[in-house]
Amino acid sequence: MKLAFILDPLEHLKAWKDSSVAMMRAAQARGHEVFAIMRPALAWRDGAVHAAASRLTLRADHRDWFEAQTPMETPLDDFDAVLMRQDPPFDMEYVAATWLLERAEAAGARIVNAPRAVRDHSEKLAILEFPQFIPDTVVAREPETLQGFIERTGDTVLKPLDGMGGSSVFRVRRDDPNRNVIVETLTCCSARSIMAQRYLPGIAQGDKRILLIGGAVAPYALARIPKPGETRGNLAAGGTGVAQPLSARDREIAETLAPILAARGILLAGIDVIGEHLTEINVTSPTCFVEIAQQSGFDVAGMFMDALERACGA
């Protein structure tokens, strides 16, 4: 198959741990052709969506890990699948890319994940569809509502709706002298909605990333354990990733969501579970393939390629 990956600049990818690189290496190992596209290259012209695509050769070396051929202007429906793997922020340029990819999809291109599904599933707000699994949660922009929630719970996590990697996530206690300014800053003085959730002590055992692939559940999670003095478990915030088998509750949550998301065109999702509670549903560029594979021996990239090949009828 010919597989195109829409990526961040290749020289910025950390090949020793990047899930997209793991996918591309697994694809090449199976004899598939791998191409890279930069999101700014997406363009509609002559009645179709095109992009400059570079054929890649992947190497095992983590520093000199790829060789890229000269980019060639290519309509997206020339590929067997186009995988949108660029990291957020999910800003208007990201939304514009989903609109273009949706036009390519209408012309016959297979886009993974489906662009409309990505657009419809806010990585923070999508959990509200599954209230049976989530912690006590409020989404609001008015300070009275947010302050009332902090007062009621006593210990709260506040986060923006468009962040990633734990950026701008605050833990606020009832007696925090900075709580007013934190609420003002995150909401831009009531101009932006944010999410407030009851603080979950289970974060001490890790913020578990569970991968849903092709309607099935990977058997291991990556528990991202906060460093001392830190509330956030995100690897980008210094957390330590520990692969572990799924608990009964993990599996209950994951097996409920997996077929629902797959039916909507989300071939790959990464859900976050703290203790007994679902906290996020990640659909843009879920990660943790490499850490899980290295620690558990389970071939996550292989599971993903199996699902992609089935989806493409290969």
Secondary structure, 3 states (H helix, E strand, C coil): CEEEEEECCHHHCCCCCCHHHHHHHHHHHCCCEEEEEEHHHCEEECCEEEEEEEEEEECCCCCCCEEECCCEEEEHHHCCEEEECCCCCCCHHHHHHHHHHHHHHHCCCCEECCHHHHHHCCCCHHHHHCCCCCCCEEEECCHHHHHHHHHHHCEEEEEECCCCCCCCCEEEECCCCCHHHHHHHHCCCCCCCEEEEECCHHHHHCEEEEEEECCEECCEEEEEECCCCCCCCCHHHCCEEEEEECCHHHHHHHHHHHHHHHHCCCCEEEEEEECCEEEEEECCCCCCHHHHHHHHCCCHHHHHHHHHHHHHCC
